[in-house]
Amino acid sequence: MKRTATAVWTGGLKDGKGRLTTASGVLRDAQYSFGTRFENGVGTNPEELIAAAHAGCFAMAFSAQLGGANITPASIEASAEVSLEKLDAGWTITASHLRVRAKAPGADRAAVEKAAGDAKANCPVSRLLNAKITMELTAET
């Protein structure tokens, strides 16, 4: 499986602007700029998209892990907060923090916690990121 996205940037770093488009069409000319990345401009930025990818990937992986333990969750809500820091080597994504709320009525809490930990360590986006990945889990069992 392969997925494709395209970025088009015009202009200089601070005065330029970009557009992001995915082959699926979910993003079509989504705007991004210096202002959306480092200030509070309208549009998205690469770090926000990585956070969305991490949250979505984790939620699916967590569901799969729970399924492997014969637990069907009523719901999983995951958010990811990606940290971008200026290091000696340059701007670097240094961490992704997952906040997770899982509802699995009647499930064994230890099994839910193990499934969450396994999903955090093994979802494809977690494995892609070379950053510290932490997690807060609220499990309603």
N, C-alpha and C positions, 0 to 999 in steps of 0.2 A: 504494500500500500504506500502510496506517495500522495502528498497534499502540496498544493502550490499557492503562494501568495506573491503579489507584486507590489513593490514600493516605487513611486516616482517622486523625485525631489527636484524642485526648481529653485534657483537662487542660492544665496549664501546661507551660512549656518543660522544666524540670528534673524535675518529678514526673509529667509526662504520659507517654503511650505512644501508639504508632501501629501500624497494620497496613497492609501492602502486599499488593495482590492484582493479578494480571495477568489479562487476558481469557482467555489460553490456559489458565489454571489452574495453570501451573508454580509460581507463587507464590500461595498462598492464605492470607491473614491472616498473612503473615510479619511477625513483630514487629520493631519498631525503637523506639528511645528515645534520650534524651540520653545514657544510659549506653552504648548500643551505638555511638553516634557519637563520643563524646569520651572514653569510658573503656573498660573491657573487659567490658561487659555482654553477655549472651547475646542474639543476634539479628543483624540486618543493619543497614545504613545506606546512604544514597544514594551515598556515595563508593565503597563496596564494590560496589554494583550497577553504577556507572559503570565501575569497573575490570573487572568481569565482561563488560560489554558491549564495552568496548574490546578486551579479549583475544580474545573470540569473533569480533568483527568483523574484527580484524586477521588472525586465523588463516584465516578464509575468504578474505579479500582476498589474502593471501599465496599461498594455494593457487591462486587464480585467476590471479595474476601468474605463478606458476611454470608453470601450464598454458599460458599465452600464450607461454612460452618453451619449450614442448614438454618440460617437466619434470614428472613426477608424483612428489610427495613420498611417502615411506613414512610419515612422520608430521611433524606440526608441533605443538609444545607452546608455548603463549604464555601469559604471565601479565602483568598490568598492575598497577603500583603507583601509585595516585592520591594526590597530595599536597594536603592541605587546610591552608591557612595563614591566619592572622589578619593582614589587611592594613588600611591606613587606611580602605579602603572597606568592610571587613567580612570575614567568612570567605569565602575564595575558593579554588576548585580551581585551583592554579597549574601543575600538571605531571602528566603520566602517563608512567611509564617502563615500556617493554615489555621483557620478558626472553623471548627466543625460542630454542627448540632445534628445528632443522629437520634431518630426515634425508632426504637425496635421493641415494642411492648412485649413483655414476657421473656425477653432474651437474657442470657447470662451476661452480666456486665463484663466479666473477665474476657469472655469470648469476643464481645464487641470491641473492647480495648485492644486486644491482640489483632483483630482484623484491621482496626484503624492504623495501628503501628506498621503492620505489614503493607497496607496500602500506601502509607506515607513513604516508606522506604522503596517501594517497588513500582509505583505508577510510572509510566514511561517519561512523563515530564519531570518527576522527581529525579529520575536517573539521568536525565539530560542536564539538569542544572548542577553546576559545580559550585554550590553555595550551601550554607547552613540552612537546613530546613527544619523548622520547629512546628509544633502543633498544640492547640488547645482543643480538647474534646469534651463536649457536653453530651453524655449518653443518657437518654431517657429509656430505661428498660423496664 
